Amino acid sequence: MPDFALERAAGAAAGRIVVGIDEAGRGPLAGPVVAAAVVLDCRRLPRSLRRDIDDSKRLEPAERRRLHTALTSEAQIGLGLADAGEIDRWNILRATLMAMRRAVDALGLAPDVVLVDGPTPPPLSCPIECVVGGDGRSLSIAAASIVAKVVRDSIMVSLDAFFPGYGWERNAGYGTPEHLIALARQGISPLHRRSFQPVRTHLPITCASISS
């Protein structure tokens, strides 16, 4: 279970601003990648919330939503995203790091230390600690994983109303059988990641691609 060990080691208990960052949506075939930057007060966070925060992948959707609601009043939160066009232009890793930087910018704070889930640091000017498996080790990163996942899922539910038929309200843009069948039947939408397989398989064939 995640705890505050990394935050305390970074000086959070002494008042330093320690930010946890995580993302949601690197693997789907459609929609944005969403990053969250979260600051928790390790001296004041309710014990019940501290006990329940965990890696978002270990939580049921209803529990994630409940914790997200609690975190909006107990934490400082910044959100950033990179859309499908940016993912195609820059690749998913670079787009994810851009979303993380935007999340930190949205906080409106100058972090003393940033704890990032994973091995690759985003482009920030402050000290960064990359924590592999961080959403299972750091409460701040775990909280960020919950926020990012809930926000991204809600975005995909909203987008499903504009681009129906792909089942995004159920699959959040991941390559489920339902989504793949819809791709073959309907073709791609403006929100699909054209650089991802199997989306690329369904791109329209142009004269330029034939001649090449």
RODO-2510 file (C-alpha; in nm, 4 decimals, decimal comma):
residues 212
     n   res          X          Y          Z
     1     m     0,0000     0,0000     0,0000
     2     p     0,1232     0,3535    -0,0705
     3     d     0,2324     0,5754     0,2170
     4     f     0,3988     0,9102     0,2814
     5     a     0,7579     0,7808     0,3122
     6     l     0,8752     0,9373    -0,0135
     7     e     0,6973     1,2642     0,0595
     8     r     0,8515     1,2861     0,4066
     9     a     1,1952     1,2060     0,2667
    10     a     1,1452     1,4969     0,0254
    11     g     1,0605     1,7342     0,3133
    12     a     0,6815     1,7503     0,2950
    13     a     0,6438     1,7347     0,6735
    14     a     0,8665     2,0429     0,6989
    15     g     0,6462     2,2396     0,4612
    16     r     0,8158     2,1733     0,1287
    17     i     0,5795     2,1445    -0,1679
    18     v     0,5953     1,7848    -0,2869
    19     v     0,3885     1,7036    -0,5944
    20     g     0,2833     1,3564    -0,7088
    21     i     0,2227     1,3044    -1,0812
    22     d     0,0623     1,0205    -1,2726
    23     e    -0,1253     0,9764    -1,5985
    24     a    -0,4097     0,7796    -1,7503
    25     g    -0,4685     0,6851    -2,1103
    26     r    -0,1368     0,5892    -2,2654
    27     g    -0,2721     0,2684    -2,4159
    28     p    -0,6140     0,3524    -2,5682
    29     l    -0,6763     0,3885    -2,9397
    30     a    -0,8704     0,7144    -2,9022
    31     g    -0,8942     1,0247    -2,6868
    32     p    -0,6386     1,2216    -2,4879
    33     v    -0,3779     1,1181    -2,2388
    34     v    -0,4545     1,2903    -1,9066
    35     a    -0,2058     1,3733    -1,6321
    36     a    -0,2774     1,4850    -1,2765
    37     a    -0,0480     1,6660    -1,0356
    38     v    -0,1516     1,6359    -0,6711
    39     v    -0,0274     1,7923    -0,3481
    40     l    -0,1406     1,6249    -0,0252
    41     d    -0,0880     1,7643     0,3239
    42     c     0,0574     1,4657     0,5077
    43     r    -0,0094     1,6392     0,8402
    44     r    -0,3826     1,6939     0,7803
    45     l    -0,5045     1,4279     0,5387
    46     p    -0,7901     1,2375     0,7065
    47     r    -0,6857     0,8932     0,8244
    48     s    -0,9764     0,7283     0,6439
    49     l    -0,8718     0,8823     0,3129
    50     r    -0,5091     0,7940     0,3726
    51     r    -0,6147     0,4335     0,4304
    52     d    -0,8265     0,4110     0,1153
    53     i    -0,6041     0,5807    -0,1446
    54     d    -0,4363     0,3239    -0,3660
    55     d    -0,3160     0,2653    -0,7197
    56     s    -0,6212     0,3406    -0,9342
    57     k    -0,5847     0,0064    -1,1144
    58     r    -0,6571    -0,1736    -0,7862
    59     l    -0,9817     0,0144    -0,7239
    60     e    -1,3321    -0,0419    -0,8532
    61     p    -1,4763     0,2452    -1,0620
    62     a    -1,7238     0,3507    -0,7915
    63     e    -1,4467     0,3644    -0,5321
    64     r    -1,2262     0,5696    -0,7648
    65     r    -1,5082     0,8181    -0,8140
    66     r    -1,5698     0,8422    -0,4396
    67     l    -1,2027     0,9048    -0,3693
    68     h    -1,1805     1,1581    -0,6506
    69     t    -1,4652     1,3552    -0,4941
    70     a    -1,2903     1,3472    -0,1562
    71     l    -0,9590     1,4513    -0,3064
    72     t    -1,1076     1,7580    -0,4735
    73     s    -1,1653     1,9049    -0,1268
    74     e    -0,8574     1,7645     0,0505
    75     a    -0,5831     1,8130    -0,2095
    76     q    -0,4432     2,0688    -0,4491
    77     i    -0,4888     1,9347    -0,8005
    78     g    -0,3654     2,0347    -1,1439
    79     l    -0,4740     1,8669    -1,4667
    80     g    -0,3068     1,8521    -1,8057
    81     l    -0,3793     1,6618    -2,1220
    82     a    -0,2428     1,5986    -2,4675
    83     d    -0,4938     1,5247    -2,7398
    84     a    -0,4851     1,2594    -3,0094
    85     g    -0,3301     1,4979    -3,2615
    86     e    -0,0415     1,5742    -3,0274
    87     i     0,0036     1,2049    -2,9551
    88     d     0,0322     1,1366    -3,3280
    89     r     0,2663     1,4327    -3,3804
    90     w     0,5033     1,3755    -3,0898
    91     n     0,4519     1,0056    -2,9954
    92     i     0,2776     0,8841    -2,6820
    93     l     0,5751     0,9189    -2,4466
    94     r     0,6500     1,2797    -2,5370
    95     a     0,2800     1,3676    -2,5316
    96     t     0,2466     1,2129    -2,1855
    97     l     0,5396     1,4161    -2,0552
    98     m     0,3843     1,7304    -2,2056
    99     a     0,0570     1,6530    -2,0266
   100     m     0,2489     1,6106    -1,6998
   101     r     0,4175     1,9482    -1,7433
   102     r     0,0791     2,1088    -1,8130
   103     a    -0,0642     1,9483    -1,4991
   104     v     0,2121     2,0993    -1,2859
   105     d     0,1630     2,4380    -1,4547
   106     a    -0,2105     2,4162    -1,3756
   107     l    -0,1348     2,3793    -1,0043
   108     g    -0,0174     2,7390    -0,9916
   109     l     0,2540     2,6421    -0,7419
   110     a     0,6309     2,6231    -0,7549
   111     p     0,7086     2,2658    -0,6462
   112     d     1,0131     2,1931    -0,4344
   113     v     1,0143     1,8287    -0,5462
   114     v     0,8079     1,6316    -0,7969
   115     l     0,7491     1,2580    -0,7597
   116     v     0,6681     1,1043    -1,0978
   117     d     0,5323     0,7582    -1,1616
   118     g     0,7631     0,5752    -1,4018
   119     p     1,1225     0,5996    -1,5207
   120     t     1,1086     0,9126    -1,7411
   121     p     1,1032     1,2701    -1,6054
   122     p     0,8782     1,5350    -1,7612
   123     p     1,0338     1,8661    -1,8737
   124     l     1,0251     2,0603    -1,5452
   125     s     1,2734     2,3008    -1,3897
   126     c     1,2344     2,1671    -1,0336
   127     p     1,3972     1,8564    -0,8798
   128     i     1,2291     1,5361    -0,9985
   129     e     1,2315     1,1874    -0,8504
   130     c     1,1176     0,9140    -1,0884
   131     v     0,9507     0,6322    -0,8988
   132     v     0,8900     0,3066    -1,0834
   133     g     0,5678     0,1596    -0,9491
   134     g     0,5075     0,4891    -0,7743
   135     d     0,1285     0,4561    -0,7694
   136     g     0,1750     0,1636    -0,5310
   137     r     0,4371     0,3395    -0,3153
   138     s     0,3518     0,7090    -0,2837
   139     l     0,0171     0,8420    -0,1626
   140     s     0,0592     1,1560    -0,3725
   141     i     0,1239     0,9571    -0,6891
   142     a    -0,1589     0,7147    -0,6091
   143     a    -0,3948     1,0095    -0,5604
   144     a    -0,2797     1,1494    -0,8957
   145     s    -0,3493     0,8120    -1,0583
   146     i    -0,7064     0,8199    -0,9245
   147     v    -0,7706     1,1758    -1,0390
   148     a    -0,6242     1,1186    -1,3855
   149     k    -0,8216     0,7974    -1,4371
   150     v    -1,1563     0,9391    -1,3213
   151     v    -1,1159     1,2564    -1,5263
   152     r    -1,0138     1,0690    -1,8394
   153     d    -1,2974     0,8191    -1,8068
   154     s    -1,5465     1,1047    -1,7724
   155     i    -1,4020     1,2726    -2,0822
   156     m    -1,4483     0,9529    -2,2818
   157     v    -1,8074     0,9161    -2,1619
   158     s    -1,8747     1,2718    -2,2808
   159     l    -1,7057     1,2081    -2,6167
   160     d    -1,9126     0,8937    -2,6694
   161     a    -2,2177     1,1165    -2,7128
   162     f    -2,0497     1,2958    -3,0054
   163     f    -1,8968     0,9861    -3,1646
   164     p    -2,1349     0,7009    -3,0798
   165     g    -2,0910     0,3406    -3,1765
   166     y    -1,7384     0,2768    -3,0479
   167     g    -1,8487     0,2050    -2,6911
   168     w    -1,6218     0,4661    -2,5352
   169     e    -1,8530     0,5065    -2,2368
   170     r    -1,7702     0,1433    -2,1542
   171     n    -1,4183     0,0897    -2,2915
   172     a    -1,2708     0,4419    -2,2498
   173     g    -1,1161     0,4126    -2,5941
   174     y    -0,9199     0,0930    -2,5275
   175     g    -0,8994    -0,1693    -2,8004
   176     t    -1,1775    -0,3981    -2,6791
   177     p    -1,3531    -0,6339    -2,9232
   178     e    -1,6488    -0,3948    -2,9303
   179     h    -1,4227    -0,1039    -3,0246
   180     l    -1,2335    -0,3016    -3,2913
   181     i    -1,5565    -0,4203    -3,4537
   182     a    -1,6807    -0,0599    -3,4628
   183     l    -1,3547     0,0536    -3,6222
   184     a    -1,3993    -0,1993    -3,9000
   185     r    -1,7655    -0,1049    -3,9445
   186     q    -1,7541     0,2756    -3,9031
   187     g    -1,3954     0,3640    -3,9766
   188     i    -1,1947     0,6069    -3,7644
   189     s    -1,3161     0,9209    -3,5897
   190     p    -1,1296     1,2532    -3,5566
   191     l    -1,0372     1,1487    -3,2017
   192     h    -0,8634     0,8238    -3,2916
   193     r    -0,4854     0,8029    -3,2614
   194     r    -0,3837     0,7505    -3,6225
   195     s    -0,0300     0,6474    -3,5299
   196     f    -0,1603     0,3508    -3,3296
   197     q    -0,2318     0,0068    -3,4643
   198     p    -0,4930    -0,1117    -3,5451
   199     v    -0,6238     0,2411    -3,6178
   200     r    -0,3643     0,2839    -3,8945
   201     t    -0,5118    -0,0178    -4,0724
   202     h    -0,8372     0,1746    -4,1205
   203     l    -0,6881     0,5003    -4,2533
   204     p    -0,8227     0,6009    -4,5951
   205     i    -0,5936     0,5021    -4,8810
   206     t    -0,4718     0,8112    -5,0679
   207     c    -0,3112     0,8513    -5,4064
   208     a     0,0115     0,9557    -5,2335
   209     s     0,0210     0,6371    -5,0269
   210     i    -0,0461     0,4254    -5,3374
   211     s     0,2321     0,5921    -5,5381
   212     s     0,4794     0,5488    -5,2548
***
